[in-house]
Amino acid sequence: MVGVDTMENSATPARGELFSLPAGPASLCFDKNEFMKKTFSVDEFLHENRNAGSLEIIRDDLGMYLKVLRSAMIELINQDYADFVDLSANLIGLDQQIAAIGGPLEKLRDEVGQVKGALEASMTEIERCLEQKKMLRAHKKSLQSLGRVQGSLEKLESMLLGEKKDLPIDAILLERAALESIQLQFNIEFCRQFLDEDKQRLAVDLWSELLGRLKSYFLRALDERDSKELERCLRIYCTLDECRTAEEVFRREIVAPYMNRVISETSLQNAPQGLTGIYNQILDFVSMRMKQLCQLTKRNGKVKGYSFIVNSFWTEVERRMETNMSSIFAPGNPDAFYQKYKCTLEFLERIEQIIDDPDDVAQFKAHAQYRSFQVRWNLPVYFQIRFQEIGASIEASCTTESSAAPQLTQTISASQFNVAQFSAALTAISKCWQEGIFLPQLFHRFLKLTLQILARLTVWCESASRPSGQKHDGTPSSPEEQATRVRFLVALYSDLGNILLKIPSIVSLVAAKSPPGVDQSELEKVVEESGNGFREKRSQLQRVIVQELIASSLPQLRQVSDIPRLYRKTNRELPSRCCPYVEQVLAPTDTFRKTYGTTIGEDAMREFLTGVYSHVTVQYYQVIDEVLTSVQKTEESLRRLKNLRDRSATGASAVTAAASDRTAPSDDDKIRLQLQADVMHFVRYVEEQATIPRDRVDRLPQLVQLVDDAIKGPRTVGGGSNQ
């Protein structure tokens, strides 16, 4: 293994691809190129060459190749020996040269460090001097500002607290004082640390005095209704950046006393027009006391930055209404609540018209007290009361036992509702959107209630149209009960068609009440989905009516099995008309067609009868087939018995009997003829009275073919046997 490591180390230069490994003996048990791999591993090498020979052979081969590598290395050194010698000669004295260069370099490094330290010291000193100069300048500026503050205080004191204090308010003096106050406040910011408490207190007193005089001037201008003086006062307030102070003065001194008299429970009870009268008095205040202010401060007015309607007028009005007239928000009486809320909406719209500017209107609606005022109107409670009123009527109508005692009109009409539940539902829907109940702010809730009413009617139709069939004790229903049941189902079917015709008008009603921004197509889609439910229920109801008619018709088919007893051994004449059971089978559909043909319509009636006759015909076919099969079997048994008797009789008597058989129809022939007459009468009624082609009725052509084949078949067989 030591030899392998040595060989690997010696081969390392070859990995630089400067030369390839020397060739070894051909008898080596491994590939020498494996040593050139970057991922060479001794373990992998031994694992891959374990089958090439034993470990002793591998060891010997590795030793042999190691000798080859050493020889190649010696040859390589011999080839470059001169270069090795020159390199060692050139390195002689290199240490002394490096040491000679090191000394000057270290000296240079020390000199650079000294220069750097000197520069940093100079920079620090310069920065200190600049900072000191900055502080001196700031101190000088503060002293200058202090001097200006002292001058401004003296001027303001002479203007506001001097001999002119008791003189009438002078607008020019206020303007000068306002400008001087602005200068004073500006300069105080730069010398506040040098001001003593007395001067600071004096500055505050002067500011308060200025605002007090300005307030008096403002109120005087309002009382005198002098537009120029009012504009001048507002500009002074704006100069002082005290617009909100002016609005607060107006609210507290002008608006509050008036609204305190107008907005109260006593005023509400004594007002002839109720809440409308209160709102009119409130709006009269705007026209009487705020007309000039609104003209001056509106967006295209002469003075900017004010909103007296929002910050003075509306703030006080809303606060007074919440505290002094809170009864208007009570939703216990929905009719009174509706009138008050509608009146309030009109009041807010009139305020928006006074504001006029869209941006100011948006600011008005975004005001915190506006939102608080809207929240005070408990619309969810109002809707819940209306929901109970409207929903209770439709729920009371839908919870009656309509199947047992249907609430029908005297005559079933195709143009109006016949079942009380449909009239109640349509009345409830109309009530949702009528004036006095519907509020635009509750549009989505009333839309949901409309859809709930339609859904409740659909659920009721589902329960009312379930097949009855039997009483609760399991006994079949009487014909009168079945007739009443069918009458109710037809009325329900007709009303489902009528409610479908009303869906477009319901959509139009909802769309007319929808607020701006509602997608009309989505609205139509939502309401039309309820119409799809009624269409499904109408199709289901058609199947229920068909089942009721089938249940009334099928029991009569049992009489078909009695026909063989009518003709066998009775010596009856040939049948000339159908049996009574055929009329009895057709009687329910005939009565249904004559009674409800106008209500249902020809096409729908034809679909009803086609469904009934298809089911009845399938059962009729089975019964006829069973009877014919039984008759055929009986006939063959009698024929075999007769043939046995005929063999024992004389030839002459046999010929006579055969001749009589060929001339006189048998009882079985009469049975077949009767069945044919019954079937053909059934077919004629279907085709002529019901106007339904026979090929549209399931198994009807096959039924006709069955009785026709029965008439032809037995005679051929009988004739063949007699011959």
Secondary structure, 3 states (H helix, E strand, C coil): CHHHHHHHHHCHHHHHCCCCCCCCCCCCCCCHHHHHCCCCCHHHHHHHCCCCCCHHHHHHHHHHHHHHHHHHHHHHHHHCHHHHHHHHHHCCCHHHHHHHHHHHHHHHHHHHHHHHHHHHHHHHHHHHHHHHHHHHHHHHHHHHHHHHHHHHHHHHHHHHCCHHHHCCCCHHHHHHHHHHHHHHHHHHHHHHHHCCHHHHHHHHHHHHHHHHHHHHHHHHHHHHCCHHHHHHHHHHHHHCCCHHHHHHHHHHHHHHHHHHHHCCHHHHHHCCCCHHHHHHHHHHHHHHHCHHHHHHHCCCCCCCCCCHHHHHHHHHHHHHHHHHCHHHHCCCCHHHHHHHHHHHHHHHHHHHHHHCCHHHHHHHHHCHHHHHHHHHCCHHHHHHHHHHHHHHHHHHHHCCCCCCCCCECCCCCCCCCCEHHHHHHHHHHHHHHCCCCCCHHHHHHHHHHHHHHHHHHHHHHHHHCCCCCECCCCCECCHHHHHHHHHHHHHHHHHHHHHHHHHHHHHHHHHHHCCCCCCHHHHHHHHHHHHHHHHHHHHHHHHHHHHHHHHHHHHHHHHHHHHHHHHCCCCCCCCCCCCHHHHHHHHHHHHHHHHHHHHHCHHHHHHHHHHHHHHHHHHHHHHHHHHHHHHHHHHHHHHHHHHHHHHHCCHHHHHHHHHHHHHCCCHHHHHHHHHHHHHHHHHHHHHHHCCCCHHHCCCHHHHHHHHHHHHHHHHHHHHHHHC
